[in-house]
Amino acid sequence: MTAPDFPLRTAVLASGGGSNLQAIIDYLDGLGPARAAQVVLIASDRAESGALTKARAQHIEGAVIGAPADGAALVTLLESHRIGLVVLAGYLKFVPHEVTRRWAGRIINIHPSLLPKFGGAGMYGRRVHQAVIAAGETESGATVHHVNEEFDRGEIIARERVRVEQGDSPDSLAARVLAAEHTLYPRTVQELAVKLSNTSHSA
Ligand code: GAR
């Protein structure tokens, strides 16, 4: 087996503004030579997404995923960039099985609730926070998990709890959870990349 790249070549898939993407880039940059992952590809199903604007601004390769359900095309894109770790950051399309199988254990997502609660198809963004408040929950949070063939059902890697305050709106809760995501996700990406690098070296 050939040794993997260090830092691990990482792709971030994002549909929206890309604040988690930015938090990951900034955190890894701040680690300097200790960073175990490096974002070398940003891919989005939306050509006009903030994530792709960020890619251009930071001279990171950007790609539009023209047909999100085309697993073979996505595998080709990721392989052409020798991607070792796939990070979903607000990517709202279903990731085809070809990709989740090929990168099993090396594809992760962040979800803005304490999974397994308030996850699954159709549960994303504001809808999650609306449902949390409607259910009268006193805490919410963010979960990083492996991505498998079912929406939000892969093995949980890390969670961060956030209080639901009296009078919270979906937007105020979303902002507090997002702030927690920005510390949880970059740290978890680094930790997983360290683990993957060590595992591959000893394989
Ligand atoms: C984040 O809150 C993320 O947890 C959520 O979308 C937002 C993306 O924000 N993802 C989901 O709801 C996935 N089911 P960002 O583009 O600013 O990082």
Boltz pocket constraint, residues with backbone or C-beta under 6 A from the ligand:
constraints:
  - pocket:
      binder: B
      contacts: [[A, 14], [A, 15], [A, 16], [A, 17], [A, 18], [A, 19], [A, 20], [A, 21], [A, 89], [A, 90], [A, 91], [A, 92], [A, 110], [A, 111], [A, 112], [A, 123], [A, 124], [A, 125], [A, 128], [A, 174], [A, 178], [A, 181]]
      max_distance: 6.0
